[in-house]
Amino acid sequence: MRPCKLGLAHRPWRAALAAVALSVLPSFAARAFAAQVVRIDATAPGTRFPHFWEETFGSGHAALAMRADYLRDLRAVKRITGFRYVRFHGILDDGVGVYTRNFRGNLVYNFSNVDTIYDGLLKNGVRPFVELSFMPRAIAANPDARYDFWYRPNVSPPQTFSKWAAVIRVFARHLIARYGIAEVSTWYFEVWNEPNENLWGGPWRQKTYFHLYDSAARALKAVSPRLKVGGPATAHAAWIRAFLRHVASKHVPIDFISTHAYADDTTQSLFGHRRPVPYDDRLCLAVKQVRSEIDHSRLPNLPLYLTEWSVMGRDNARDTTYVGPAVANTIRECDGSVQMMSFWTFSDVFEEGGPNPGPFTGGFGLRAYGGINKPSFYAFELLHQLGHERLANPASDVIVTRTHDGSLAIALWNLVDPGVKGKSKTLRLKISGVLPDAPVAIERVDDDHGNALPVYRFMGSPRYPTLKQVAQMNVATALPPPKVVRLRGGDLSVTLRPDALFLLRIGRNAS
């Protein structure tokens, strides 16, 4: 249900937004010569269109999942996307206490916090995408090898790989004993996080990571062959060819390939060259590169999971309306090349750099500190409405889909990168295969719809907003019911301001 609106007379920022909104309704009479024409045949054959971008979300480290605000944000994002898995770092960290010394100095296993974490996820309809990290200090070759996250995880190799394998076996057995193999076999186990970066302290980084992976994968499969394991979980889509050669030649268990890529990764790190590639194209070019490496390997049927990704973050862009069009464009470009993508992250309850410094500081999440819905939150809400069958279309700013009831669900956007001055554009849709006067339901996220930033500034940009202020911001920016118009002879012209995202729903096909 959508929250009820507060009276405009008592909420001056709502009145201001409403006044602006009335002035920027879609232009249904834009000049034909100024418009980009998009032709859509609602009866055209379609291809399967799984919602790969919203199956999984990332989050901070494991201990955060025991916090009420983490679970609050998880429930909010689950409500608008239906996501099924969440991934986070550090389930084996000493802060969770899986394998540590007790007060007598004896080494003990303790899964009480693991149970609290996973029970909380499952109770809220979300399963873990288990990242096996980081190293318990009790078996670390270097107990002082701490990475510079605020919670200081140990990134050392194990004293011996047999000790590492023993921890993984005990961990897996506990999960199966508590949740049952039928449940745990639906989870994913990913070995480590970004071992090609300083998050792995092994000498000869790639070689020692491969040993780490082998030990973990064989340990899991020894507990149950039904457990799903993969890697290499690298940054910058790296090491894929070498990893595939290794697991194939050594007959190491592998159920999926995972890696990471971000829109603002450098071309050198992603592709090994410095030639210019637009930020908005880099991520999916990297995905297609990895898909090709898998296809040309001895294991061509492995699924690809991009277990971390996000749009460009310059100038705090992840707090702005830029995210919606950037995500839509990523969906358009990556469709067909990847089976699952884990957006980093669903919430700004996140502590790699320390406790949250306040709302709208450029965090990765869909919800800002305190539970404030960002424009990205509403953008994912719109994109969730896309159908499960995609109709081919050459436009670079359109995704056309068909829903189960035969309706069209169409995403339109005007992508303008941070720091670039853009301008409005008009798309003229010419739609056949529907009634010429079919109703069209229109929703949008733009500067004046689903955007909490002007409301937050009106409040004086409080660093620690009260619960009441958070509620007021979310009520003020909640998406209103769709505006319903009708096609005119199968035509509709829509004007989009910079970084606007629209979702159009058009009734059943004409008989």
N, C-alpha and C positions, 0 to 999 in steps of 0.2 A: 504494500500500500504506500502511496505517496503521502508525505506529511502534509497536514493542513497548513495553509498560509496564515501568517499573522497579519493583522490589519495594517494596511499601508500607512494610515494616519499615525500609527504608533511606531512605525519602522521607516524612518526617512530614507535609509539606503534602499529599501525595497521600492519605494516610490520613484527614486532616481533611476534605478535599474529598469523599472517598468516603462518609464517615459522614454528611455533610450531604446528599449526593446521595440516599442511601437514604431520607432523611426527606421528600424532595420529589418522589417519583415521581408521575406523573399520577394524579389521583383518578378512578378508574373507577366510583365509587359515589357521586358528588356528588349532593346533593339536587336533584331535578328543578326545584323552584321557585326554586332559587338560580342556575340555569344559564341562559345565553343559548342558545336553540335555533337551530341552523344546519341547514337541510334541504338535502340534496345528492342529486341524481339522476344517478347515474353514466352513464346512457344518454342524457342530454340532449344536444342538438346543441351543438357548441362553435365557437369562433372561433379563428382563427390567433393564436398567442401567441409571437412571436419574442422571444428573450432580449435585448431592446434595452438593458437595464441593464448588461450584462456584455460587450458587444462591444468597448468601448473604455475605457481608463483613462487618467487624467492622471498626470503626474509633474512633477518640478522642471525645472530648465533642462538644455539638451542635453548639456553637458559631463559631467553626472552619469552619463550612459549609458555612459561609458567606465570606470566603477568596478565592481569585482567585487561589492560589496554591492548595488548597484542591480540588476545582472543576476541575482544570487541571489534577490532579492525578486521580480523579474519572473518568474523561473521558478516560484517558489512560487505566485504568484497565477495564472499561466497554468495550472498543474496543477489548481487547484480551480475555475476558471471557464472555461477555454478561450478567454480573450479574444484578439482578433485585431489590435487596433490600440492604440498608445500615443501620447499627445500630450504635448509639452513645449515650453517656451519656448526661444527664443534660438539656433536653428540657424545664424543669420547673425551672431551676436555675435562680437566680436573674440576672445573666449576660445576660440572654435572655429576662427577664423582663415580663414574663407572668402575674405575680400577685405581684405587689410591690406598694410602696407608691410613689406618685408623689411629685413634689416639694412643694406642699401645705400640704403634710403629709397625704393625703387621699389615701386609698387603691383603686387601679384600676387594671383592666385587660387590657393588651396591647399585641396584637398578631402580631405587625408589624415585629418583628424579626423572629417569628415562620413562618410567611408567606414568608419572604425572604429566610429562610432556606429551607422550603419544596418546594417553587417555583423553587429554584435552582436545587434541586434533580430531580423533575419531568421534568423540562426542559431538563435534560440530560438523561432521560429515566430510572431513578432509583427511587424506592419508599422507603419511610421510614419504617423501622422495629422499631416502636416507643417504646423506653424504658421510662417508666413513672418515671422520677427521675429528680433532687433530690428535697428536700422539700423547697418550697418557704419560706423565713424567716418570711413572714407576718403571716403564720399559723403554724410555727414551735414551738413546746413546748419548745425547747431550741435554741434560735437564734444564740447561739455561738457554737453549735455542728458542727464544721467544720472538714471535712476529709482532710487529708494531701496531696491532689492533689494541683497542683500549682494554680488552679482556685478556690480552697477552697469551694467545695459544702457543703451545709447543709445536714446532715444525721440524723437529729432529727426526731422522730415521730411527727405527727401533734398535735396541741393543742387539737383538737377533730377529730375523724374520719369523722364526718359529714362535717367539713370544708374541709378536704381532698377530700371527695366525691364531694363536690360542685365545687372545682377547676377542677376535672376530668370531670364533666358534662359540665361545661362552655367551657373547652378546646375542648371536643368532638363535641359539638354543633357548635363551630366556624369552626372546620375542615370540617364538613359536609356542613355548609353554604357556605364555600369557594370552596371546591373541589367536593362536591356532594357525596351522600351515595354510588353510584355505584363505585366511585374511592376509598373512604376511607374504604369501606368494603373489599377491597383487601389488606389493610395494616394489620400489626400485632401490638398488644398492649401488651407489656410485663411489668409487675409491678415490678419496682425497679431494682436494680443491686446488686447482691451478698449480700443479707441480712444476711447470716450466717457469714459474715466478719464484720470488723469495718465500713463498708459502711452503716450499719443500726444501729442506736443508741437506738433502743427501748429496754426497760427492758424485760427480758424473751424473748429474741430475736425472737425465732420461733413463739411464741404465738402472739406477737404484729405484726410481719410481716403478719401472717395469717389474722389479723384484717385489716391491710393495704390492702392486696390483696382483701379481701372480699368487702371492701368499693369501691375500684377502679373497680372491675369486675362488681359489681351490678350497679354502676353509669354508666359505659359504656353501658351495656345492656339496661338500662333504656332510654338512648338516642336513641339507635337502637340495636335490637337483632342481626343485621347483623355484628356488630363490633366483631372482633376476639381478645380474651384476653387470656393470659396465664402467667405462672410462674413455679417455684419460682425464676428462674434466679440466682440460687445459684452457688457459687464456689465449686469446687471439687466434682461435681455431688451429692451434699448433699441434705438431707431433702426430697427426692422424695417420699418415702413410707408414711411419715407423712403427707406430703402435699396432696397426693392422697386420703388418708383416710379422711383428713379434708374436702376437697371440695366435696367428695362424700357424706359424712355423713351430711354436712350442706347444700347440694344442691346449692353450689356456682357455678356460671358460669365458665366454663373452656373449651377452644378450643384447647390448646396445652400445652405440658410440655416443659419447657426450663431449661437448666442448662449449666454449663461451666466445661471444663477440659482442662488441658495443659499437654504436654508430660513430662514436668519436675515438675509436682505436685508430692508430696511424696506418697508412697504407703500407709502410715498411713492416709493421708488426703483423698485419693481416696477410699481405700478399708478397712481401719481400722486395718491394720496389717503392719508389717515391713519386711515381706518376700520379697526377691528381685524379681523385675519385670523389664525387660528391658524397658528403656525409650521409645523406639519406639513402644512398645506394650501397654503401660499404658492407653493411651487415649481411644483407642477402646475397651479395656477391661472394662473401666468405662462406655462407651456408651452402651455396651452390658448388663452391670449390670443394668443400668437405664431402658433399653428396657425391660428387664425381670421384673423389678419392675412394670412397666406400664402394661405389659401383664398379670401379676398376681393380678392386682388391680380390683376394680369395674368399672374402666374406661379403658378397654384394648385397645380401638380403638383410643386413643389420639395419634396424631403425636408427635414425639420428635424432637426438634430443639436444636442443640448445638450452643448457641448464642455467645460463645467465645471459641476459641481453637487456639493453635499454636504448632509448633514443639519446640524441646529443644533449649534454647537460650544461653547455656554456651559458653564462648569464642567468643562472638559476632557471633554465628553460623547463626543467621537469616540474616546476610549479605552475606552468602557464598552459594556455590553450594550444601551444605548439605540439604538445604530446599527442593529442587526438589525431590530427592529420599524419604525424610521423608514424604512429602505430598503424593507422589504416594503410599507409603506403608500404610499410614493412609486411603487413599481411598480404597485400597484393603481390609483392615481389617474391616473398618466400613460399607462397602456396605451392605445394607439390614437391618441395625439396626437403622438408623437415616434418617429422611426425609430432613433435611437441616442442614448445618454446616456453621457457620459464622467465617471465618478466621480473626484473629486479627493481623494485620489490613491491609487495602489496601494501606496505605500511612504512611510515617514518619512525615507527618504534624500532630503532636500529642504533647500534652502539659501536660500530667499528672505530669511529673517531671519538667516542666518549658519549656521555649522556646527551640527549637531544638538546640542541641550543635554542629551540623554539620553532614556531611555525614558519614555513615558507623561507627556508634557508637552502633550497636547492636539493633536498633529499630525493631519494629514488622513488619513494612510495606513492601510492594512489591516495593515501590519506595523510594529511599533515599532522604534526604534533597536536595531541588533544582529541584526535578523531575528526578533524576538519576535512571534508570532501574536497579534493582538488579537481580542477578541470579534467585531469586524466581519469579520475574515478567515474565521472559522468560519461567520458568518451568510451570507456570500456562498457558502460551500461548500454550505450547506443550500439556498439559493435557486437554485443551479445545477441542483438536482435537479427543479425544477418542469418540468412537461411542456411541449409545444409546441402545446397546444390548451387554451384557457381555457373553463371552464363558468361561465355567468353566475351570480352569487350576490349578494344585496343586503347581506350582512354587511360592515361596515367594517373587520373585523379578520381576514379570511379571503381567500385566493386558492385557487380550486379549479381544477386542471388535469388533463388526461389525457395520458399518455405514449404513445409510439409502440406499446407493447405492450398498450395498453388499460387499464393500471393508473391509479389516481388518485394524484396527488401534490398534497398540500394544505398550504399554509402557514397557520399560526395565530399570532397574536401579541397581546401586551398592551402597548400603547404608552403609556408614561408619560414626559412631558417632564422634562428636567433641572430640578432644584429643586422638583419637584412630588412630594408624597408620594402614591404610588399604593397599590393593594391588589390582591390576587390576584383572578382571575375564572375562572369555569368556563364552558366552551363544551360544549354537548351536541350532538354530531353525530348526525343521523338520516339514514342513508344508504340509499338504495334503488338497485336495479340491480346490486347485488353480493350475494354469498352472505351470508346473515345472520350467519354466524360467520367471515367472511373475516379472514385475518390482517392485522394493521396493524403496520408497522415505524415506530417513533417515534425521532426524533432531536431534539435541542434545543440551543439556546444560551441560557444564563441566568446568574445570578450564580454558579452552581456547576458549570456545564458550558461549556467553551470560554472561560473567563475567566481570563486570566493575572494580573490585578491582585492577587488575594489571595496567589498564589504569589510574585509579585514583592515584595510587602510582607513576606512571611515571610522572604525572603532579605535583608531590610534595605534594600530599595529602592536597589540599587547604581546609581550614575549611569553607570558604565562596566561593565556586566555582562560576565563572561568568556564565551568561546564555550561552555564547559561549562555555565554558568548558563543561557544562552539555550537550549541543547539540553534541559536539565532542565525549563525552563518549557514548552517546546513539547511535550515528551513528556507532562508532567503534565496539559496542557490539551487534548491531541488528542481529538477526538470519539471515543467508544467505538463499538463496533458497535451498530446500532439495537436498541432494546428491542422485542420482538415480543409483541403481545397479540392478542386476537381480539375482533371485534365481538360484541355480545350482542343478537341479534335486530335487527341493523343499527344498533345504537346504540353510541356511545362518548362518555363524558364526560371531558374533559381540563381540569385546573386549571393555569393559567399565572400564575406570579408576575410582578410588575412588570417590564417590559422583557424578557420571555421571548419567544423565537421558536421555534416547533416546526415540524418538517417530518414529515408523515405520508405513508407509502406504503401503499396498499390494493390488494390483488390484483385480478386480472382480473374483468371484469364476469361476473355470473351468466348462464348460457346460457338 
